[in-house]
């Protein structure tokens, strides 16, 4: 079985009920970014990783904007998983982190992963709380994703991203911002995703980031809800 949910931010209480329904250690839970496992870095995150590694399920994690990119953490290695490259640590084998631009075969569906987003709280987090400059996809990542989609003739079954295309942003869920915060908002990723979506043929698009559970056309926003994939 494959399940999917939104941002966890180091709070995994919602997994307790799911564990009762897992039928196999091969079951997978997709988390759509801001997982929080790589938030403090190295040893400071080890206790949480150890706890999660004892769960009878694989966590397949998309990169968000409130965590470090695993490729920048020296303890991570790469391996092939379901047709794509993932980052993992051998001591925590069920904690898998997607590589942006990879296409994974999940339950018979070809799924493109696109992580990252802008932090609206960046003006606060740059004053001593964790913030990472590479939170949004770089030009190199964007080019790689577009090249992969070109090879696929701009057709995949599913997109798994942290944020969403600009034209689908759930306005009712956007937080009111201070003047200082407004100046730090950068919708580069969302506007680029809108261009991607305008060319792409797909069946379903899942994203997190906006802390809402709702559906807009073919786009499914997830936060606290946990559901079966597709």
C-alpha positions, 0 to 999 in steps of 0.5 A: 500500500502507498499512502500520502500526506502533507507537511509533518514538521517533525510531528509524526503523531498521524502515523500512529493510526496508519501503522495499524493498517500497514500490511507489509514493510514495503508499504510507503508513506509519501510526505510532501515536504517540510518533513523536518527530519533534516532540520537541525543537522547530523547528530541533532536529528539522529534520535528522531531518525532512529525512532522513525527507522523502527516503524514498519513502513517506508517514508518517501520524503519530498524536499520542502523549505523548512529542512536541509537538502539531503545531498548537502549532508555528508552522511547521505548516500544514493541508490536506485529505488522504484526507477529513480535515485533516492538519498538515504543513510544505511543506518536508517534504511526506511527513510528515503529522500527524493531527488528533484527531477527524478521519475519514480514508479509508484503503484504503476504510476510514473511520478515526477518529483519537484521539491522546494519553495520560498519561505514566507517566514524567511525574514524571521529565520535568517535571524538565527533560526534555521534557513537555507539559501537553496530552499527553492530549485536552482536554475540547474535543477529547473533545467534538469526537470525540464530536460527530463520532461522533454524526454517524457514528451511532457507527459507523466501520471503524477506530480509530487511537489512541495508547492504548487503552480502559481495559478493554483495557489489556494488564496484562502489559505495564504497567511496575512503578512507583515510589510517586512514579510511581504518584501521577502516573498518570492514566487519564482518556483510557483511561477515556473511550475505554472509554466511547467503545468501549462505544457504538461499532460498529467492525471493528478498533482499532489502538493503540501506547503500551504497547510490546507486539505483541499482539492482544486481541479486535478491538484490535491493539497494535503496537510494533516489529512492522510489518504491512500495514494491515487 
